Amino acid sequence: MYKIQKLNKISPKGLERLSGDQYEHATEIVNPNAILVRSADMHSMELPESLLAIARAGAGVNNIPVGKCSQRGIPVFNTPGANANAVKELALMALILSSRKVFAGISWAKSLAGKGDEVPKLIEKGKSEFTGPEIKGKKLGVIGLGAIGVMVANDALSLGMEISGYDPFISVEAAWGLSRSVKRAISLDYLISESDYITLHLPLNDKTKGIINKEKFAIMKKGIRLINLARGGLVNNDDLKAAINNGTVTCYATDFPDDDLLDMDQVIPIPHLGASTPESEENCAVMAVDQLREFLEKGNIINSVNFPDCMLIPSGTKRILVANKNIPAIIGQITQILAEHKINIADMLNKSKGDWAYNIIDIDGDVDEATIQQIKKIREIVMVRVI
């Protein structure tokens, strides 16, 4: 039986897939084989020796000690695309809210409470303070063309906007889904300088932290409207405030508001609602659970942030799984050990991702513990499992 620990509330739609005698799941569980998590911070958590995998019901993994997991051969799964439609809808709404001053207008209208019959006249007199342009015909720059960015670009086209996209690492799958009418920006600076609106759909890492800063604000059009539903750290707040004060940024809509931005009228602070739909929570939970099951039961890896996607249809009696540092000669040493013990390889697959590699080895017959211990002694191997 596999034991699954839940660090957050997980949608029942996902947990239904852990029913039966093969799985046990709970918030408090001893020696879990896997962890399901959403927003809980795991950086100070001691990872039990029994832990084989972690799955986050969401895209970002900043709350998970990915480096520590890699050193243990623990794949960290996420669910890219599962909440894409929810975030896309919020992004489209943010585009309109950034233009039409609806957010400020609603707050003002509510302030008229108690004025009785005067309200209609006051509304008509004050509404001119909240005029704003239509988005149709305006230029939208989409930075990051993953699952969400592609959907935002395609749907913004349907609203009559002119779209440019920038993503030097766009996947083949994303490219297939992108409308041919989306223009490819020749550079990030070109996109930024030409856009009337900019929306960010990037992961937060060392390369993207503060990517929108004073140098980028300096080349933006006056009156730019900036949408950030990705991660707060993508925008340098001090530089943003300066850009707002000098008139470069007319509106900043963000799903990650900080205290130093809340008192600025030009900021629309959304309380991290990007994935806050029942459909999104269900999709993320189902995807996370399915990926855990595929790994625990078959050793296959799908959507891991630290190990490569690696899938092999079972073809032998037993399956040996090996995670190791991505250096030469590891496979040769493993196969040599298996040959010495007269173990025949029915099929195998080796994949690498950055500093790490993963191997699936299907064998005919059985393998004893002595052989497994010999494989574990190979330098740079961090995990060996037999299923």
C-alpha positions as CSV (number, residue, x, y, z in Angstrom):
1,M,0.0,0.0,0.0
2,Y,1.2,3.5,-0.9
3,K,0.8,6.2,1.8
4,I,0.0,9.7,0.5
5,Q,0.2,12.8,2.8
6,K,-1.9,15.8,2.0
7,L,-0.4,19.1,3.1
8,N,-3.3,21.2,1.9
9,K,-7.0,20.6,1.1
10,I,-7.1,18.6,-2.2
11,S,-10.2,18.4,-4.4
12,P,-12.2,15.2,-3.9
13,K,-12.2,14.7,-7.6
14,G,-8.5,14.0,-7.4
15,L,-8.6,12.0,-4.1
16,E,-11.3,9.7,-5.7
17,R,-8.5,8.3,-7.9
18,L,-6.6,7.1,-4.7
19,S,-9.4,4.8,-3.6
20,G,-9.1,1.1,-3.1
21,D,-6.7,-1.1,-1.2
22,Q,-3.6,0.3,-2.9
23,Y,-3.6,3.8,-1.4
24,E,-4.1,5.5,1.9
25,H,-4.2,9.3,2.2
26,A,-4.4,11.6,5.1
27,T,-3.1,15.0,6.4
28,E,-1.3,13.3,9.2
29,I,0.4,10.1,8.1
30,V,3.6,8.2,9.2
31,N,6.3,7.5,6.6
32,P,4.5,8.8,3.5
33,N,5.5,7.5,0.1
34,A,4.3,10.6,-1.6
35,I,3.1,14.1,-0.8
36,L,0.3,16.1,-2.3
37,V,0.7,19.9,-1.8
38,R,-0.7,23.2,-3.0
39,S,0.6,26.2,-1.2
40,A,2.1,24.8,2.0
41,D,5.8,25.8,2.5
42,M,7.9,22.7,2.6
43,H,11.3,24.3,2.8
44,S,11.6,23.8,6.6
45,M,10.1,20.4,6.5
46,E,12.2,17.3,7.1
47,L,11.7,14.9,4.1
48,P,11.1,11.4,5.4
49,E,13.3,8.5,4.2
50,S,10.1,6.8,2.8
51,L,9.3,9.7,0.5
52,L,9.4,8.8,-3.2
53,A,7.7,11.7,-4.9
54,I,6.0,15.1,-4.4
55,A,3.1,16.5,-6.6
56,R,2.0,20.0,-6.5
57,A,-1.6,20.7,-7.6
58,G,-0.5,23.9,-9.5
59,A,2.3,25.1,-11.7
60,G,4.7,27.0,-9.4
61,V,7.0,25.0,-7.1
62,N,8.6,27.9,-5.1
63,N,7.2,26.3,-1.9
64,I,9.1,23.0,-2.5
65,P,12.8,22.4,-1.9
66,V,13.4,21.1,-5.4
67,G,17.2,21.0,-5.0
68,K,17.1,18.9,-1.9
69,C,14.6,16.5,-3.6
70,S,16.9,16.1,-6.6
71,Q,19.7,15.1,-4.4
72,R,17.5,12.3,-3.0
73,G,16.1,11.2,-6.4
74,I,12.7,12.5,-5.5
75,P,10.8,13.8,-8.6
76,V,8.7,16.9,-8.0
77,F,5.6,17.0,-10.2
78,N,3.5,20.0,-11.1
79,T,0.4,20.5,-13.2
80,P,1.2,22.9,-16.1
81,G,-1.9,23.8,-18.0
82,A,-4.4,22.4,-15.5
83,N,-5.4,25.9,-14.4
84,A,-4.6,27.7,-17.7
85,N,-8.2,28.5,-18.6
86,A,-8.9,30.0,-15.1
87,V,-5.8,32.3,-15.3
88,K,-6.6,33.2,-18.9
89,E,-10.1,34.4,-18.0
90,L,-8.6,36.5,-15.2
91,A,-6.0,37.9,-17.5
92,L,-8.7,39.0,-20.1
93,M,-10.7,40.6,-17.3
94,A,-7.6,42.4,-16.0
95,L,-6.9,43.8,-19.5
96,I,-10.4,45.3,-19.5
97,L,-10.2,46.5,-15.9
98,S,-6.9,48.2,-16.6
99,S,-8.5,50.2,-19.4
100,R,-12.0,51.1,-18.3
101,K,-11.4,52.1,-14.6
102,V,-14.2,49.9,-13.5
103,F,-12.4,49.0,-10.3
104,A,-12.1,52.6,-9.2
105,G,-15.5,53.4,-10.5
106,I,-17.2,50.7,-8.4
107,S,-15.3,51.9,-5.2
108,W,-16.5,55.5,-5.9
109,A,-20.1,54.4,-6.6
110,K,-20.2,52.5,-3.3
111,S,-19.0,55.6,-1.5
112,L,-22.3,57.3,-2.4
113,A,-24.3,55.0,-0.1
114,G,-26.7,56.9,2.0
115,K,-27.2,59.8,-0.4
116,G,-30.7,58.6,-1.4
117,D,-32.3,60.3,-4.4
118,E,-29.1,62.2,-5.2
119,V,-27.3,59.0,-6.3
120,P,-28.4,59.0,-9.9
121,K,-27.5,62.6,-10.5
122,L,-24.2,62.2,-8.7
123,I,-23.4,59.1,-10.8
124,E,-24.1,61.0,-14.0
125,K,-22.0,63.9,-12.9
126,G,-19.0,61.9,-11.7
127,K,-18.8,59.1,-14.3
128,S,-16.5,61.2,-16.5
129,E,-13.7,60.6,-14.0
130,F,-13.7,57.0,-15.0
131,T,-13.5,57.0,-18.7
132,G,-11.0,54.8,-20.4
133,P,-10.1,53.4,-23.8
134,E,-11.3,50.2,-25.5
135,I,-8.9,47.4,-26.0
136,K,-10.0,46.7,-29.5
137,G,-7.3,47.6,-32.0
138,K,-4.6,48.1,-29.3
139,K,-1.3,46.2,-29.2
140,L,-0.9,43.5,-26.6
141,G,2.5,42.1,-25.9
142,V,2.4,38.6,-24.4
143,I,5.7,37.6,-22.6
144,G,5.8,33.9,-22.1
145,L,4.0,31.5,-24.4
146,G,3.3,28.5,-22.3
147,A,-0.2,27.0,-21.9
148,I,-1.6,30.2,-20.3
149,G,0.2,32.7,-22.6
150,V,-1.0,30.9,-25.7
151,M,-4.6,31.0,-24.5
152,V,-4.4,34.7,-23.6
153,A,-2.9,35.5,-27.0
154,N,-5.5,33.6,-29.0
155,D,-8.5,34.9,-27.1
156,A,-7.2,38.5,-27.1
157,L,-7.1,38.2,-30.9
158,S,-10.8,37.4,-30.8
159,L,-11.4,40.6,-28.9
160,G,-9.8,42.6,-31.7
161,M,-6.4,43.2,-30.3
162,E,-3.1,43.1,-32.2
163,I,-0.9,40.5,-30.6
164,S,2.9,40.1,-30.4
165,G,4.4,37.3,-28.4
166,Y,7.9,36.6,-27.0
167,D,9.2,33.4,-25.7
168,P,12.7,32.1,-26.8
169,F,11.9,28.7,-25.2
170,I,8.5,28.1,-26.6
171,S,7.7,24.4,-26.8
172,V,6.6,22.6,-30.0
173,E,3.2,21.8,-28.4
174,A,2.6,25.5,-27.5
175,A,3.6,26.6,-31.0
176,W,1.1,24.3,-32.5
177,G,-1.6,25.8,-30.4
178,L,-0.7,29.5,-31.1
179,S,-2.7,31.3,-33.7
180,R,-0.9,32.2,-36.9
181,S,-2.1,35.8,-36.4
182,V,0.1,36.2,-33.4
183,K,3.2,38.1,-34.4
184,R,6.6,36.9,-33.2
185,A,8.5,39.7,-31.5
186,I,12.2,39.9,-32.6
187,S,13.3,40.6,-29.1
188,L,11.9,41.3,-25.6
189,D,12.9,45.0,-25.8
190,Y,11.1,45.3,-29.2
191,L,7.9,43.8,-27.8
192,I,8.0,46.1,-24.7
193,S,8.6,49.2,-26.7
194,E,5.8,48.6,-29.2
195,S,3.0,47.4,-26.9
196,D,0.1,49.4,-25.4
197,Y,-0.6,46.5,-23.0
198,I,1.8,43.9,-21.6
199,T,0.9,40.7,-19.9
200,L,3.4,38.4,-18.1
201,H,3.2,34.6,-18.2
202,L,6.6,33.5,-17.0
203,P,8.0,31.3,-14.3
204,L,9.9,33.0,-11.5
205,N,13.6,32.0,-11.4
206,D,17.0,33.6,-11.2
207,K,16.8,34.6,-14.9
208,T,13.4,36.2,-14.7
209,K,13.4,37.8,-11.3
210,G,12.9,41.5,-11.8
211,I,12.8,41.2,-15.5
212,I,10.5,44.2,-15.7
213,N,12.7,46.9,-14.2
214,K,13.7,50.5,-14.7
215,E,15.6,49.7,-18.0
216,K,12.4,48.1,-19.4
217,F,10.1,50.9,-18.1
218,A,12.4,53.4,-19.8
219,I,11.6,52.0,-23.3
220,M,7.8,51.5,-22.7
221,K,5.2,53.7,-24.3
222,K,3.8,56.4,-22.0
223,G,0.5,55.1,-20.5
224,I,1.4,51.4,-20.7
225,R,-0.9,49.0,-18.9
226,L,0.9,46.1,-17.3
227,I,-0.8,42.8,-16.3
228,N,1.1,40.4,-14.0
229,L,-0.8,37.2,-13.0
230,A,2.3,35.1,-13.1
231,R,4.6,35.9,-10.1
232,G,5.1,39.1,-8.1
233,G,8.9,38.9,-8.2
234,L,8.9,39.4,-12.0
235,V,8.4,43.1,-11.5
236,N,10.7,45.3,-9.5
237,N,8.3,47.2,-7.2
238,D,10.5,50.2,-6.6
239,D,11.0,50.7,-10.3
240,L,7.3,50.2,-10.9
241,K,6.4,52.9,-8.4
242,A,8.7,55.3,-10.1
243,A,7.2,54.4,-13.5
244,I,3.7,55.0,-12.2
245,N,4.7,58.3,-10.6
246,N,6.3,59.6,-13.9
247,G,3.3,58.6,-16.0
248,T,4.9,55.6,-17.8
249,V,2.5,53.1,-16.3
250,T,-1.2,54.0,-16.2
251,C,-2.3,50.8,-14.6
252,Y,-0.7,47.8,-13.0
253,A,-3.0,44.8,-12.4
254,T,-1.4,42.0,-10.4
255,D,-2.5,38.8,-8.7
256,F,0.4,39.2,-6.2
257,P,-0.1,42.5,-4.5
258,D,2.5,43.7,-1.9
259,D,1.9,46.1,0.9
260,D,3.9,48.9,-0.7
261,L,1.6,48.9,-3.7
262,L,-1.8,48.8,-2.0
263,D,-2.1,52.5,-1.5
264,M,-1.5,53.4,-5.1
265,D,-4.6,54.3,-7.1
266,Q,-3.1,53.0,-10.4
267,V,-2.7,49.5,-8.9
268,I,-5.4,46.9,-9.2
269,P,-4.6,44.3,-6.4
270,I,-6.2,40.9,-7.1
271,P,-5.9,38.5,-4.2
272,H,-4.2,35.6,-6.0
273,L,-7.4,34.4,-7.7
274,G,-5.8,33.1,-10.9
275,A,-6.6,29.4,-10.1
276,S,-9.4,30.0,-7.7
277,T,-12.1,28.2,-9.6
278,P,-13.7,24.9,-8.7
279,E,-12.8,23.6,-12.2
280,S,-9.2,24.6,-11.9
281,E,-8.8,23.0,-8.5
282,E,-10.4,19.8,-9.8
283,N,-8.2,19.7,-12.9
284,C,-5.0,20.3,-10.8
285,A,-5.9,17.6,-8.3
286,V,-6.7,15.0,-10.9
287,M,-3.6,15.7,-12.9
288,A,-1.3,15.7,-9.8
289,V,-2.8,12.4,-8.5
290,D,-2.5,10.7,-12.0
291,Q,1.1,11.7,-12.2
292,L,1.8,10.3,-8.8
293,R,0.1,7.1,-9.6
294,E,2.0,6.7,-12.9
295,F,5.3,7.1,-11.0
296,L,4.5,5.0,-8.0
297,E,2.9,2.1,-9.9
298,K,5.0,2.1,-13.1
299,G,7.9,4.4,-12.5
300,N,7.0,6.6,-15.4
301,I,7.7,10.4,-15.0
302,I,5.3,13.0,-16.5
303,N,5.7,16.7,-15.8
304,S,8.5,16.7,-13.3
305,V,10.4,19.9,-12.8
306,N,13.6,18.3,-11.8
307,F,13.7,15.0,-13.7
308,P,13.0,14.3,-17.4
309,D,9.8,13.0,-18.8
310,C,10.4,9.3,-19.1
311,M,7.7,6.8,-20.1
312,L,8.1,3.1,-21.0
313,I,5.3,0.5,-21.5
314,P,6.2,-2.4,-19.1
315,S,7.7,-5.3,-21.0
316,G,9.5,-7.4,-18.4
317,T,8.8,-9.2,-15.2
318,K,10.4,-6.5,-13.0
319,R,11.3,-2.9,-13.5
320,I,14.4,-1.2,-12.0
321,L,14.3,2.6,-11.7
322,V,17.5,4.6,-11.3
323,A,18.0,8.3,-10.8
324,N,21.5,9.7,-11.0
325,K,23.6,12.8,-11.7
326,N,23.9,13.4,-15.5
327,I,27.4,12.2,-16.1
328,P,28.9,9.6,-18.6
329,A,29.3,5.9,-18.0
330,I,26.5,5.3,-15.4
331,I,24.4,3.2,-17.8
332,G,27.4,1.0,-18.7
333,Q,28.1,0.3,-15.0
334,I,24.5,-0.7,-14.4
335,T,24.3,-3.0,-17.4
336,Q,27.6,-4.6,-16.5
337,I,26.3,-5.4,-13.0
338,L,23.1,-6.9,-14.4
339,A,25.1,-9.0,-16.9
340,E,27.4,-10.3,-14.1
341,H,24.3,-11.5,-12.3
342,K,22.9,-13.0,-15.5
343,I,19.9,-10.7,-15.6
344,N,18.5,-10.1,-19.1
345,I,17.3,-6.6,-20.0
346,A,14.0,-6.7,-21.9
347,D,13.8,-3.0,-22.6
348,M,15.2,0.2,-21.2
349,L,15.0,4.0,-21.5
350,N,17.4,6.7,-20.4
351,K,16.6,10.4,-20.3
352,S,18.4,13.4,-18.9
353,K,17.3,16.9,-17.8
354,G,20.0,19.4,-16.8
355,D,22.1,18.0,-14.1
356,W,20.0,14.9,-13.6
357,A,19.1,11.6,-15.4
358,Y,16.5,8.9,-15.0
359,N,16.5,5.3,-16.2
360,I,13.8,2.7,-16.6
361,I,15.1,-0.8,-17.0
362,D,12.7,-3.7,-17.6
363,I,14.2,-7.1,-16.8
364,D,13.2,-10.7,-17.4
365,G,13.0,-12.6,-14.1
366,D,13.7,-11.3,-10.7
367,V,16.5,-9.3,-9.1
368,D,17.9,-9.9,-5.6
369,E,18.7,-7.3,-3.0
370,A,22.4,-7.8,-3.3
371,T,22.3,-6.8,-6.9
372,I,20.3,-3.7,-6.1
373,Q,22.8,-2.7,-3.3
374,Q,25.6,-3.1,-5.8
375,I,23.9,-0.7,-8.2
376,K,23.3,1.8,-5.3
377,K,27.0,1.9,-4.6
378,I,27.7,3.3,-8.1
379,R,29.0,6.9,-7.5
380,E,26.5,9.6,-8.5
381,I,23.4,7.3,-8.3
382,V,20.9,8.9,-5.9
383,M,17.9,6.5,-6.1
384,V,17.2,2.9,-7.0
385,R,13.8,1.3,-6.8
386,V,12.3,-2.0,-8.0
387,I,8.7,-2.5,-8.9
